[in-house]
């Protein structure tokens, strides 16, 4: 049972580390570029396996998960969901900023074409 709990903790630690890496990465960049989007996609892809493992453990009919362990999983997931929501807000804001820049470039291009 202890080995099982340690496995859950290791997977959660990995998941939390990846989430923190995403937060740090987002705070270190001003705008999103193609290469930065690729890095974000890789970080999210790395998290996928951990999330699938946790979902399997949480949803399993296995008696190995006691109610207090399920509560612990739920509490840790709630913290991760909050961090993910914050990360997604930052990503959305950066994408909105890029969209505005693109609109302005198109306006300027249209204006230059009209002037000629």
C-alpha positions in Angstrom: 0.0 0.0 0.0 2.8 2.4 0.9 4.5 1.7 -2.5 1.2 2.5 -4.2 1.0 5.8 -2.3 4.6 6.6 -3.2 3.8 6.0 -6.9 0.9 8.5 -6.7 3.1 11.1 -5.0 5.8 10.7 -7.6 3.3 11.1 -10.4 1.8 14.2 -8.7 5.2 15.7 -8.1 6.0 15.3 -11.8 2.7 16.9 -12.7 3.2 19.8 -10.3 6.7 20.3 -11.6 5.6 20.5 -15.2 2.8 22.9 -14.2 5.3 25.1 -12.4 7.6 25.0 -15.5 4.7 26.2 -17.6 4.0 29.0 -15.2 7.6 30.1 -15.1 7.9 29.9 -18.9 4.9 32.0 -19.4 6.1 34.6 -16.9 9.5 34.8 -18.6 8.2 35.6 -22.1 6.6 38.8 -23.4 4.8 37.5 -26.5 4.2 34.1 -28.0 6.1 33.0 -31.1 6.1 29.8 -33.0 9.0 28.3 -31.1 7.6 29.3 -27.7 4.2 27.7 -28.6 6.1 24.5 -29.5 7.8 24.5 -26.1 4.4 25.0 -24.4 2.9 22.2 -26.4 5.8 19.9 -25.4 5.3 20.8 -21.7 1.6 20.1 -21.9 2.2 16.8 -23.7 4.7 15.7 -21.0 1.9 16.2 -18.4 -0.6 14.1 -20.3 0.8 10.7 -19.2 0.8 11.8 -15.5 -2.8 13.1 -15.8 -3.9 9.8 -17.5 -2.3 7.8 -14.7 -3.9 9.9 -12.0 -7.3 9.7 -13.7 -7.0 5.9 -13.9 -6.1 5.6 -10.2 -8.9 8.0 -9.1 -11.6 6.4 -11.2 -10.6 2.8 -10.7 -12.8 0.4 -8.8 -9.6 -0.8 -7.1 -9.8 -1.1 -3.3 -6.2 0.1 -3.0 -7.3 3.7 -2.9 -8.7 4.5 0.5 -11.1 7.5 0.9 -8.4 9.7 2.4 -6.1 9.0 -0.5 -8.9 9.9 -2.9 -9.4 13.1 -1.0 -5.7 13.8 -1.2 -5.8 13.3 -4.9 -8.8 15.6 -5.2 -7.1 18.3 -3.2 -4.0 18.2 -5.2 -6.0 18.2 -8.5 -7.9 21.2 -7.3 -4.6 23.1 -6.8 -3.4 22.0 -10.2 -6.7 23.1 -11.8 -6.3 26.6 -10.3 -2.7 26.8 -11.6 -3.8 25.6 -15.0 -6.6 28.1 -15.1 -4.2 30.9 -14.3 -1.8 29.6 -17.0 -4.6 29.5 -19.5 -5.6 33.1 -18.7 -2.0 34.2 -19.4 -1.9 32.3 -22.6 -5.3 33.7 -23.7 -4.0 37.3 -22.9 -0.9 36.7 -24.9 -2.9 35.4 -27.9 -5.3 38.3 -27.7 -2.3 40.7 -27.7 -1.0 38.9 -30.8 -4.4 39.1 -32.5 -4.4 42.9 -31.8 -1.0 43.3 -33.3 -2.1 41.3 -36.4 -5.2 43.5 -36.8 -3.1 46.6 -36.6 -0.6 45.3 -39.2 -3.5 44.5 -41.5 -5.0 48.0 -41.0 -1.6 49.6 -41.7 -1.2 47.4 -44.8 -4.6 48.3 -46.1 -3.9 52.0 -45.4 -0.6 51.8 -47.3 -2.3 50.0 -50.2 -5.0 52.7 -50.3 -2.5 55.5 -50.2 -0.6 54.2 -53.2 
